[in-house]
Every structure is written in structure tokens, then in C-alpha cells.
Amino acid sequence: MEIRVVSRPVLKSAREGLVVFHFEGSKKPEGEAVGMDKALGGTIAQMLKQGDLKGKLKEISLIYSMGKLAAPKVVVAGLGKKEELSPDKIRVIAAGLARFLRTNNIKSAVVAPFWQMVPGLKIADIGRALAEGALLGSYTFTSHKSKAPEEKPVRRLEIICEEKDSSELKSGVERGQILANSANLARDLVNEPSNVMTPTRLAQAALDVGQRRKLDVSVIEKSEMERLGMGGLLSVAQGSQQPPKFIVMKYKGRDSDKFELALVGKGITFDSGGISIKPSEGMGDMKGDMAGGASVIAVFDALSQLKPRTNVVGLIPATENLPSGTAYKPGDIIKIMNGKTVEIITTDAEGRLILADAISYGVKMGVKRIVDIATLTGACHIALGDVCTGVFGNNQEFTDRLVEAGKASGECMWPMPMNEEYREQNKSDIADIKNSGGRFGGASSAAWFLGEFVEKVPWIHLDIAGTSDISKERGYLVKGATGVPVRTLAMLATSLAEE
């Protein structure tokens, strides 16, 4: 979908559809809807009078212009209550609107301005929200369909504005398109089946982004992992015939060899649980256990276009976790790259093992801050559902900054407890640490496991077990992979450049 900002009269636009807006509680047309209503002979006012239009959030109505306008169809979209309108609600409105246009075969549409009626919102934020909502909400994954879908995608949206607002609106729309398209890239990677999205294919996806965006991307192979002592990644990979990959992506926005931020993404391309095998029901969903790694790849796609003046490195350990005669086992003791030993309680707590190696690699690089992203625990999914991502950290200022980036992106980031008692659950009698602290408080004890490897580096762990995928459409999130937390992480990296 192409989204453009143009300055011209709304009524003279000859696209297939014209979109105007209405607030809940307003008794008569407002803004651009006034001229539209006059051209239509009072149709909108009559619909309001009869109660056919209420302006409720997500309410959308279609009116045929019957030759009275250059466009054959008029769409009236509800904005909800004026005092409650926010950028995130605008995302929801834009998502519903994009799907409505697609369903009603409107392949090009003009969107009338409405922000003059809500002066409290920044025009750039509105532009970003409109673009993000439309692109996220209209996302589909049809790569493996043998027939093209009957509904044709919306090709073009033109957002009308006055010349004085053009620059600010264009800036917001451009940023929104970059962030949404990058989130959709993550969705594409996560939605792929595991027989396609192998560790090798995930590595190739990172290399493709690197080539397209002119980034430094390299892949560490098994022999080099052995030399580096990556016992966590190598142990988990033992049960699979697919070779493990360790992906390193570098974005340099300033002339320095130092990195302000490391993004560490879990890349388990299929998780059977290993010897501690999972129940068969729902196991197919474990193709998405590489959502953390996919989000890191997508963030670098965004950063290369946003161009913040900061340096960021991405670290993605990738493998499958399968049972076989060569698989690692409960009771094994393994050694992580930084020298710490781990007692294996369950092979289904594998993500933290590969992340431990990746975090250790980042610490050795001398990174200033670390964020790891992982579909790590069912415990976090149970606690927060698919609404909020669990946030665990060792530095309050850094955590607060990430939470604020989440608010600006409409991605809920919820701080979780890191009490010392959760750390105690991971103590082992025969090794430095064990890889599971038990069922209760499992999200926090898992976070503490990762915290053992960050040393004194400011660090945040994002548990996206619930938010990386949803089972039914909600706002601008469609069924399947969500692309969370790509937009938040891109905004976090951008904020670090402003220090």
C-alpha cells in the first residue's frame, strides 16, 4: 500500500473512495464532512438524525455518491469521543478503515483531515498512527495459498492536508510506514512454517536485510561456536540435523566502534521441548519460538531507514530444539560462553540457554546496554495474556525509557518483579545455576537466569510469549504473528541517539 500526503481540495479528488470522519456525540457533520454533506444533498446529516451514524470508535459506513462527487463512494468513519482520541485509537481506526476499503473493493481512497478538530494531538503523531494502523491492520500472510485471495489489496491512500501541515504530516507518515513495514517483515518471518524457516533460512533473512539496507551482517557457524565455547547454543542444537547459526547484525549511525545497544533475539525455529517433549496439542505453534530473533532482524530493517545517530548490534542464536539420540538431556551439565556451568532440569527451558551465550557475547563486545527479546515462558503468557509484554530489568531508568517507547508505539510493556527470592530458585547443588527455577514465579526466575550473564551492564528482558502471536483479530493486530515489539525497540534505539 502506498500512502501519500497531498494538499488539494477533498471534494475534487477523483479516487474510488473519499473518507471523512465523525465524532461520537456530534449532532451534525463537522470538518470536511460539512462540504461532503452539502454535495450529497444532506445525506450525512439525515443519517445522523436517524441514528444510522453515531460516530462510535470503529464504526464505518458506506454512502454511494450517485454522481454528485468525483469519487463514487464515500466512507464515514467514527472517531469515538473527541476527548478520548489518541494516537493508538487512530491506529485502530486506520486499521479498520483499511480492511473496510479492501472488503468494499475500494483500491484507492482519499482521507480527509480531522486533526483541526482535536488541537491537542501532534500532527506528526497522527500521521504516524494513520500509516501504522493502515499497514498493520491490512496485513495478510498468503505465501502458501495456491490461489490469490478474492479481496484485492488497497493500493493507495492519499491523506489530504493544508500546506502548512504538510511537512509535519509527511514526516509522521514516513516514520509510520517504515515502522509498520518492518513489523510486517517480522510477521512474515514468524508466520512461516518451520520446514521453511530453518536456522539457515533465518540467517539468510538477516543477510538479505543486510544486503538490501547496506548493513554489516555475518553468520557464525558451528565450528566457530565451538571455539568460542557457546555450550548453551551447541547443546540445544545437538538433537537437530539442522546446523545452528549465530547471527550478528550491526547498524552504525555514528563513527565509533562502540555500541550503545545490543538487541538479543531468541531464534528457536521450532521447539518440540526436546527430550522433555511438549504435549502434541498446540505444538505446531512452536514454529513461532523464533519471534524474538525475527523482531531483531526487523528492527535493523527499520533503523537502516530511520538512521538514528547511534550504534546498535543484533545477536540472534538460532537452532531447533528436537529430541533424538544425540539430544541433550535432563541432568546434563553444560558450560556457557562466559564459563558458568548450568544443570539441565528440563530441555524445554532451552531458550534461556542460547540467550545466555548471546548475552555473554554482547558483554564481551563491551556493549553499553542490552535488551533480550524472547518467547520465553508460559508463566508470563498466563500472567499477562496476549495484551502486555513482560518487562524485567536491572536498571530503572533504562526500563522506564523502554516502557515510554512502548506507550508511544501502542505496545503495552508491563514491568514485572525481579525480587532476589526469584534468583534463589535457580540455585543448583552441582553446578553454578540450574536452567529452571520451577513452575511458580517462572517468568521472574527465568529472567533472573538471564540476569546471571549480563554482569553490570544495564539490561532488560522482554518476555513476548503472549504478545508475539494472537488467536483472533484485535484492532490493528490481525490473527497470527503480531510483530511486537519491533516498533518499540526501534523507538528505544532512536531515543538513545538523542542523549
LUMMARLO-377569 format. One record per residue (C-alpha): residue in three letters; x, y, z. Coordinates in steps of 0.02 Angstrom, whole numbers, plus 50000, padded with zeros to 5 digits. Layout:
AlaXYZ ...
This chain:
Met500005000050000 Glu500655017149951 Ile500235031050074 Arg500475048950015 Val500165066150089 Val499405078649967 Ser498745096449977 Arg497165098649873 Pro495275100549898 Val494475084449961 Leu492895085949855 Lys493875087049693 Ser494795070749722 Ala494335057749591 Arg494865041949683 Glu493725027049709 Gly493295032449885 Leu493255047949995 Val493455045650183 Val492765058150309 Phe492615056750497 His491345059850633 Phe491475060950822 Glu490315051850940 Gly489035063751015 Ser489095076650874 Lys487345080350809 Lys487865087250640 Pro489295085050516 Glu490965092850563 Gly492565097450472 Glu492685090950294 Ala491065081350317 Val490115097950306 Gly490585100850124 Met490355082450086 Asp488605082650160 Lys488135098050059 Ala488725089849898 Leu487725074249940 Gly486145084049972 Gly486125081950161 Thr486325062950163 Ile487575062750307 Ala486515074550413 Gln484985063750380 Met485905047950431 Leu486445056550592 Lys484655061950627 Gln484005044350601 Gly485365036750710 Asp486185027250566 Leu487805036450604 Lys488385037950784 Gly490245041250765 Lys490725027150883 Leu492515021050879 Lys492755008550736 Glu491015012250662 Ile491145013550472 Ser489755017150347 Leu489715017350158 Ile488755030050053 Tyr488625029749862 Ser488855047149791 Met487715043749640 Gly488745055249529 Lys488675070149647 Leu490555068849683 Ala492095064349583 Ala492265048549688 Pro490895035249675 Lys490955030249859 Val491015039950023 Val491575031750184 Val491125039250352 Ala492235032950494 Gly491855035250679 Leu493215042950789 Gly492385039450956 Lys492315052851091 Lys493345068151048 Glu494145069551220 Glu494705051351213 Leu495535051551042 Ser497365046151050 Pro498695040350926 Asp498355022150971 Lys496495024150939 Ile496925032150772 Arg497925016350732 Val496395005950771 Ile495285017150663 Ala496515016650517 Ala496644997650528 Gly494764995250522 Leu494655007950382 Ala495974998950276 Arg495064982450296 Phe493384990550256 Leu494084998150096 Arg494784981250045 Thr493144972250080 Asn492164985249980 Asn493354984649831 Ile494005002449854 Lys495795001049794 Ser496205019649806 Ala495505032049930 Val495705049849991 Val495715052850179 Ala495055069650237 Pro495945078850380 Phe495145078650552 Trp496545084750666 Gln495955102750659 Met494525096750770 Val495725089550902 Pro497105102550927 Gly497895093051073 Leu498675079850960 Lys500305082250865 Ile500095081250677 Ala501655070450657 Asp500965057950784 Ile499315057450689 Gly500225054150525 Arg501245040250603 Ala499705032350680 Leu498715032950518 Ala500115024650420 Glu500485011450553 Gly498655007050577 Ala498285005450391 Leu499814994650354 Leu499734983850511 Gly497854981650502 Ser497814976450319 Tyr499234963750336 Thr498914946350266 Phe500024930950251 Thr499604921250094 Ser501314914750038 His500744896650040 Lys499004898949965 Ser498834890849794 Lys497524903749740 Ala497594922549755 Pro496344929849880 Glu494714936549807 Glu494864953049900 Lys496104964449816 Pro497264974949924 Val497104993849939 Arg498435001049825 Arg498445019249878 Leu497905030650020 Glu498065049349999 Ile497965059550158 Ile497375077350123 Cys498095091850222 Glu498365110450215 Glu500055116050150 Lys500565122350324 Asp500365104750396 Ser501155095550250 Ser502955094050313 Glu502495088050487 Leu501195075850423 Lys502365068750291 Ser503695065950424 Gly502485056150532 Val501795045950386 Glu503545041550327 Arg504055035550500 Gly502435025850520 Gln502695017050354 Ile504475012050400 Leu503975005350571 Ala502434996050509 Asn503294988250359 Ser504704982350471 Ala503464974950595 Asn502614966250449 Leu504304959050399 Ala504424951150571 Arg502654944450549 Asp503144936450383 Leu504624927650463 Val503634921250613 Asn502144915450510 Glu503234904350400 Pro503144885750442 Ser504664878150524 Asn505074867050374 Val505374883450281 Met506024894550420 Thr507514884150474 Pro509024891750564 Thr509884893050395 Arg508394902050319 Leu508274913850467 Ala510104918050443 Gln509794920950259 Ala508364932750301 Ala509584943150406 Leu510864942850265 Asp509514948450142 Val509074963350252 Gly510924967350267 Gln511154967150079 Arg509574977250045 Arg509934990250180 Lys511834990350168 Leu512134983650344 Asp513564973250411 Val512844955850439 Ser513844940050475 Val513414922150525 Ile514474912150648 Glu514484893650607 Lys514604878450721 Ser516504876750715 Glu516714894850773 Met515384892350909 Glu516434877850974 Arg517984888850977 Leu517014902451071 Gly516344889751196 Met514484892651160 Gly513934877551261 Gly512124883251277 Leu511794885151091 Leu512784869651044 Ser511904858851174 Val510164863751118 Ala510654860850936 Gln511274842950969 Gly509594834950937 Ser509294842650766 Gln510014838850595 Gln509864857450553 Pro511504866550587 Pro511424880550716 Lys511784898450665 Phe512334913450767 Ile511834929350675 Val512704945950706 Met511944961950634 Lys512724979150651 Tyr511964996250623 Lys513175010850637 Gly512395028050644 Arg513985036450705 Asp515845034450680 Ser516345023350826 Asp516705005050863 Lys515685006051024 Phe513885000051028 Glu512595009151134 Leu511364994751124 Ala511344976051094 Leu509714967751042 Val509744949051079 Gly508354938750999 Lys507904920651035 Gly507934910850872 Ile507204893650909 Thr506444889850738 Phe505484875050809 Asp505314869750990 Ser504694852251025 Gly505334853451203 Gly506734841451162 Ile506844825951272 Ser505634834851392 Ile504404834451249 Lys502894845851246 Pro501084839651231 Ser500604837051049 Glu499134849151060 Gly499704866251001 Met501474860550963 Gly501314867350786 Asp501284884750860 Met503074882250915 Lys503634887450741 Gly503484904950816 Asp504794902050951 Met505984912450844 Ala504904928150859 Gly506224936850964 Gly507534933950830 Ala506324939450693 Ser505974955550788 Val507834959550796 Ile508034957050609 Ala506534968450579 Val507194981950696 Phe508784983050592 Asp507724984850436 Ala506904999850521 Leu508495007550591 Ser509335007450421 Gln507935018850359 Leu507655029550514 Lys509535032450526 Pro509715037150712 Arg511435043050766 Thr511825028050874 Asn512655011050855 Val511654995150881 Val512164976850868 Gly510934962450847 Leu511354944950911 Ile510244930350862 Pro510654912450914 Ala509634900950800 Thr509294882350811 Glu507924869350826 Asn507554860250990 Leu507154842150948 Pro507284825051033 Ser508464812250959 Gly509844800251008 Thr511064814751009 Ala509964827251103 Tyr510494834851267 Lys509594827751418 Pro508894832351589 Gly510304830051714 Asp511664835851595 Ile512854849651648 Ile513414861751513 Lys514564876851508 Ile514034893851439 Met515234905151342 Asn515664915551496 Gly516204899951592 Lys514674897451704 Thr514004879751718 Val512164875251704 Glu511254860051768 Ile509874854851646 Ile508244851951739 Thr507174851851582 Thr507644852751399 Asp506074863151370 Ala506934877951454 Glu508104879451305 Gly507844897451254 Arg508754904351405 Leu510254893251365 Ile510524900151191 Leu510174917851252 Ala511474915851390 Asp512804912951257 Ala512204927751154 Ile512144939351305 Ser513894933751354 Tyr514474937651177 Gly513724955251192 Val514534958251360 Lys516224952951289 Met515964965551148 Gly515814979251280 Val514044984851235 Lys513314998851340 Arg511554991651360 Ile510684975151321 Val508884970751280 Asp508454952451251 Ile506814947651169 Ala506104930151187 Thr504544919551187 Leu505244912951349 Thr503924906951472 Gly502144900751477 Ala502104908551650 Cys502194926051576 His500844921551449 Ile499714915851591 Ala500074931551693 Leu499834944651557 Gly498884935651419 Asp499184942151243 Val498974960451291 Cys500594965851378 Thr502404960651360 Gly503294956451522 Val504754968251559 Phe506134962951678 Gly507664973651708 Asn509114978551820 Asn509094997251784 Gln507555007751821 Glu508005022351707 Phe508285010851559 Thr506685001251596 Asp505675017351608 Arg506345022851439 Leu505795006551358 Val504065007451437 Glu503865025151367 Ala504385019251194 Gly503045005851209 Lys501725018651254 Ala502185029251102 Ser502025013750993 Gly500425006851069 Glu501334991251128 Cys500994988051312 Met502594984851410 Trp502244979351589 Pro503634979551721 Met503744963151817 Pro504574959051985 Met506414954452000 Asn506494950952187 Glu508064941952246 Glu506994927152304 Tyr506634922752122 Arg508504921652093 Glu508664909252235 Gln507514897152142 Asn508874894452012 Lys510224888352133 Ser510974871352092 Asp511824858952207 Ile513004852552072 Ala513264867351953 Asp513334886251959 Ile511494887651913 Lys510064876851850 Asn509024880851698 Ser507324880451783 Gly506784887751948 Gly505144878251949 Arg503364881851900 Phe502924895752022 Gly503604912851980 Gly504304905051822 Ala504364921151720 Ser505394930151853 Ser506564915651891 Ala506864913551703 Ala507284932051691 Trp508494930151836 Phe509344915851744 Leu509734927851601 Gly510234941151726 Glu511654929951784 Phe512554933151620 Val512384952151598 Glu513664956251734 Lys513474975051770 Val512774980251601 Pro511064989151607 Trp509894975751541 Ile508064972351500 His507244955751463 Leu505634956051362 Asp504554940451377 Ile503454940651222 Ala502744923051246 Gly500974930351249 Thr501134945451136 Ser502094938350987 Asp500524929950919 Ile498644931850940 Ser497234919750902 Lys495974932450838 Glu495964949850763 Arg496104964550883 Gly496234982350818 Tyr497744983650705 Leu498364966350757 Val497744952550643 Lys497684934050683 Gly499414926350689 Ala501094934750717 Thr500974952550786 Gly502694959850752 Val502824965150936 Pro503984973150995 Val504814979350834 Arg504114997050839 Thr504514999251024 Leu506314993651002 Ala506585004850852 Met505935019650952 Leu507035014851100 Ala508585014750991 Thr508075031450917 Ser507865038851091 Leu509625033451137 Ala510285043450990 Glu509525059051066 Glu510585058051225 
